Amino acid sequence: MTTSRKKTSKARTSAGAAVSAVAAAESPLADSTQTIVAAITAAIIEHRLAPGAKLTEQKIAAIYGVSRTIVRQALFQLARDHLVTLEPARGAFVAQPSVEEAQQVFAVRRMLEQHLVEVFCDRATPADFRALRAHLKQEQAVVGRVDVTGRTRLLGDFHVLMAQRTGNHVLAQILSELISRCALITLMYQSSRAAQYSSDEHVDILKALEARDVAQAKALMEAHLLATESSLLYHPRTSNADLALALRPDAA
């Protein structure tokens, strides 16, 4: 190997080592950011953090033992996903979706989930149906205990699980984000009694899916989402929450 080639090889090796070192150094930071994003998202979905709750950077940093820079990165990501609102000179707050936004979110869900039903009926395997039945068993057990926290998460997960089982990960991600926003909407506007009907409606949807009755499954899904939206009272309920309590590791 010539001297020139040796120098080039050494340079590439050094550059590769430098990139690896940077990646290794950044990985814990990225992990910490995602941990905070996941925790706050779960707290919102499970109704442990209410719309309008203040998300104080210093408190969150203390809870997780990280810098405020990492917390700020997490809050920026949550703001991008429309779960958090960042207000100049005031800080970060759990978003408070308007009535118009709530209606738009449900309109988009109805369009997406009509397509989801068609794809699921076309591609679903016996294993996919078993997965949905197992999920519904969990869901109904939680609803029977009137476990508001677990119920909210599981009711949304039914729809995401359908998308995941089709293999369309983009659809599953988009639907997951929309359902996270729906959790805020239902927390602000839905009566507690109305939420209890959703699990029974899921059972009916699954029966139509298992029969490969696309028209019936689509009609039931449409009626399900319309019923959920019609149960919204549009009289917002807001309250603050103790961050340490809402984000504690055993809260979920």
C-alpha positions as CSV (number, residue, x, y, z in Angstrom):
1,M,0.0,0.0,0.0
2,T,1.4,3.4,-0.9
3,T,2.0,6.1,1.6
4,S,-1.0,8.1,0.2
5,R,-3.3,5.2,0.5
6,K,-2.1,4.5,4.1
7,K,-2.9,8.1,5.1
8,T,-6.3,7.9,3.5
9,S,-7.1,4.6,5.3
10,K,-6.0,6.0,8.6
11,A,-8.0,9.2,8.0
12,R,-11.1,7.1,7.3
13,T,-10.5,4.9,10.4
14,S,-10.1,8.0,12.5
15,A,-13.3,9.6,11.1
16,G,-15.2,6.4,11.7
17,A,-14.0,6.2,15.2
18,A,-15.0,9.8,15.8
19,V,-18.5,9.3,14.4
20,S,-18.9,6.2,16.6
21,A,-17.7,8.1,19.7
22,V,-20.2,11.0,19.0
23,A,-23.0,8.5,18.5
24,A,-22.1,6.7,21.7
25,A,-22.0,10.0,23.6
26,E,-25.4,11.1,22.1
27,S,-27.2,7.9,22.6
28,P,-27.9,8.3,26.4
29,L,-29.1,11.8,25.7
30,A,-31.5,10.5,23.0
31,D,-32.7,7.7,25.3
32,S,-33.4,10.2,28.1
33,T,-35.3,12.5,25.8
34,Q,-37.5,9.6,24.5
35,T,-38.0,8.3,28.1
36,I,-39.5,11.7,29.0
37,V,-41.6,11.9,25.8
38,A,-43.0,8.4,26.5
39,A,-43.7,9.2,30.1
40,I,-45.6,12.5,29.4
41,T,-47.4,10.9,26.5
42,A,-48.6,8.0,28.7
43,A,-49.6,10.4,31.5
44,I,-51.7,12.3,29.0
45,I,-53.3,9.2,27.4
46,E,-54.1,7.7,30.8
47,H,-55.6,10.9,32.1
48,R,-52.9,11.5,34.8
49,L,-52.0,14.9,33.2
50,A,-55.0,17.1,32.4
51,P,-55.2,19.7,29.6
52,G,-53.7,22.9,30.7
53,A,-51.3,21.3,33.3
54,K,-48.0,23.2,33.4
55,L,-45.0,21.2,32.5
56,T,-42.1,22.8,34.5
57,E,-38.7,22.1,33.0
58,Q,-36.9,22.2,36.3
59,K,-39.4,19.8,38.0
60,I,-39.2,17.3,35.2
61,A,-35.4,17.5,35.1
62,A,-35.3,16.8,38.8
63,I,-37.7,13.8,38.5
64,Y,-35.5,12.2,35.8
65,G,-32.1,13.4,37.0
66,V,-31.3,15.1,33.6
67,S,-30.5,18.5,32.4
68,R,-33.2,21.1,31.4
69,T,-31.8,20.9,27.8
70,I,-32.9,17.3,27.6
71,V,-36.3,18.2,29.0
72,R,-36.6,21.0,26.5
73,Q,-35.9,18.6,23.6
74,A,-38.6,16.3,24.9
75,L,-41.1,19.2,25.2
76,F,-40.3,20.4,21.6
77,Q,-41.0,16.9,20.3
78,L,-44.3,16.7,22.2
79,A,-45.2,20.2,20.9
80,R,-44.6,18.9,17.3
81,D,-47.0,16.0,18.1
82,H,-49.6,18.6,19.3
83,L,-49.7,17.2,22.8
84,V,-47.9,20.2,24.4
85,T,-48.2,23.9,23.8
86,L,-45.1,26.1,24.2
87,E,-45.9,29.7,25.2
88,P,-43.2,32.4,25.1
89,A,-42.2,33.6,28.6
90,R,-44.7,31.2,30.2
91,G,-43.4,27.8,29.4
92,A,-44.9,24.5,28.4
93,F,-48.5,23.2,29.0
94,V,-50.4,20.1,28.2
95,A,-52.4,21.2,25.1
96,Q,-56.0,22.2,25.3
97,P,-57.6,21.2,21.9
98,S,-60.4,23.5,20.7
99,V,-63.8,22.2,19.7
100,E,-62.9,22.8,16.0
101,E,-59.7,20.8,16.4
102,A,-61.6,18.0,18.1
103,Q,-64.0,17.8,15.2
104,Q,-61.2,17.8,12.7
105,V,-59.3,15.0,14.5
106,F,-62.3,12.7,14.5
107,A,-63.0,13.5,10.8
108,V,-59.5,12.4,9.9
109,R,-59.8,9.3,12.0
110,R,-63.0,8.3,10.3
111,M,-61.3,8.6,6.9
112,L,-58.2,6.6,8.0
113,E,-60.1,3.9,9.8
114,Q,-62.4,3.2,6.9
115,H,-59.3,2.3,4.9
116,L,-57.9,0.4,7.9
117,V,-61.0,-1.8,8.0
118,E,-60.6,-2.7,4.3
119,V,-56.9,-3.5,4.6
120,F,-57.4,-5.5,7.8
121,C,-60.2,-7.6,6.3
122,D,-58.1,-8.3,3.2
123,R,-54.8,-9.2,5.0
124,A,-55.8,-10.5,8.5
125,T,-54.6,-14.0,9.5
126,P,-55.9,-16.2,12.3
127,A,-53.0,-14.9,14.5
128,D,-54.2,-11.3,13.9
129,F,-57.7,-12.2,15.1
130,R,-56.3,-14.0,18.1
131,A,-54.3,-10.9,19.0
132,L,-57.4,-8.7,18.8
133,R,-59.5,-11.1,20.9
134,A,-56.8,-11.2,23.5
135,H,-56.7,-7.4,23.6
136,L,-60.5,-7.2,24.0
137,K,-60.3,-9.6,26.9
138,Q,-57.9,-7.3,28.7
139,E,-60.0,-4.3,27.7
140,Q,-63.3,-5.6,29.0
141,A,-61.7,-6.7,32.3
142,V,-60.4,-3.2,32.8
143,V,-63.7,-1.6,31.8
144,G,-65.4,-4.0,34.3
145,R,-63.2,-2.6,37.1
146,V,-64.0,1.0,36.0
147,D,-60.3,1.6,35.8
148,V,-60.3,4.9,34.0
149,T,-56.5,5.0,33.5
150,G,-56.2,1.6,32.0
151,R,-59.5,1.9,30.1
152,T,-58.5,5.0,28.2
153,R,-55.2,3.5,27.0
154,L,-56.6,0.1,26.0
155,L,-59.6,1.6,24.2
156,G,-57.2,3.5,22.0
157,D,-54.8,0.6,21.6
158,F,-57.5,-1.5,19.9
159,H,-57.4,0.7,16.9
160,V,-53.6,1.0,16.8
161,L,-53.2,-2.8,17.2
162,M,-55.4,-3.2,14.1
163,A,-53.1,-1.0,12.1
164,Q,-50.0,-2.7,13.4
165,R,-51.3,-6.1,12.4
166,T,-51.7,-5.0,8.8
167,G,-48.0,-4.4,8.6
168,N,-48.5,-0.7,7.7
169,H,-46.3,1.0,10.2
170,V,-46.8,4.5,8.8
171,L,-50.6,4.1,9.3
172,A,-50.1,2.7,12.8
173,Q,-47.8,5.7,13.7
174,I,-50.2,8.3,12.3
175,L,-53.2,6.6,14.0
176,S,-51.3,6.4,17.3
177,E,-50.6,10.1,17.2
178,L,-54.2,10.9,16.4
179,I,-55.4,8.7,19.3
180,S,-53.0,10.4,21.7
181,R,-54.7,13.7,20.7
182,C,-58.1,12.1,21.1
183,A,-57.2,11.2,24.7
184,L,-56.8,14.9,25.4
185,I,-60.1,15.6,23.7
186,T,-62.0,13.0,25.6
187,L,-60.5,14.1,28.9
188,M,-61.7,17.7,28.2
189,Y,-65.1,17.0,26.7
190,Q,-66.4,13.4,27.2
191,S,-68.7,12.2,29.9
192,S,-67.3,9.3,31.9
193,R,-70.4,7.2,31.3
194,A,-70.1,7.5,27.5
195,A,-66.6,6.0,27.4
196,Q,-67.9,2.7,28.8
197,Y,-69.8,1.8,25.6
198,S,-66.7,1.7,23.4
199,S,-65.5,-1.7,24.4
200,D,-68.8,-3.4,23.4
201,E,-68.6,-1.6,20.1
202,H,-65.1,-3.0,19.6
203,V,-66.5,-6.5,20.1
204,D,-69.1,-5.9,17.4
205,I,-66.4,-4.6,15.0
206,L,-64.3,-7.6,15.6
207,K,-67.2,-10.0,14.8
208,A,-67.7,-8.2,11.5
209,L,-63.9,-8.4,10.8
210,E,-63.8,-12.1,11.5
211,A,-66.7,-12.6,9.1
212,R,-64.7,-10.7,6.5
213,D,-67.8,-8.5,6.1
214,V,-66.1,-5.3,5.0
215,A,-69.3,-3.3,4.5
216,Q,-70.6,-4.1,8.0
217,A,-67.2,-3.6,9.6
218,K,-66.9,-0.2,8.0
219,A,-70.4,0.8,9.0
220,L,-69.7,-0.3,12.6
221,M,-66.4,1.6,12.7
222,E,-68.0,4.7,11.4
223,A,-70.9,4.5,13.9
224,H,-68.4,3.8,16.7
225,L,-66.3,7.0,16.0
226,L,-69.4,9.1,15.4
227,A,-70.9,7.9,18.7
228,T,-67.6,8.8,20.5
229,E,-67.6,12.2,18.9
230,S,-71.3,12.8,19.7
231,S,-70.7,12.0,23.3
232,L,-68.4,15.0,23.6
233,L,-70.0,17.7,25.8
234,Y,-67.9,20.5,24.5
235,H,-67.8,22.1,27.9
236,P,-64.0,21.9,28.7
237,R,-62.9,20.5,32.0
238,T,-59.3,21.5,32.9
239,S,-57.2,21.0,36.0
240,N,-53.5,20.9,36.9
241,A,-51.7,17.9,38.3
242,D,-48.7,17.2,40.4
243,L,-45.9,16.3,38.0
244,A,-44.1,14.1,40.4
245,L,-47.3,12.1,41.0
246,A,-48.3,12.0,37.3
247,L,-44.9,11.0,36.0
248,R,-43.7,8.6,38.8
249,P,-42.5,5.2,37.4
250,D,-45.3,3.2,39.0
251,A,-48.0,5.6,37.9
252,A,-48.7,3.5,34.7
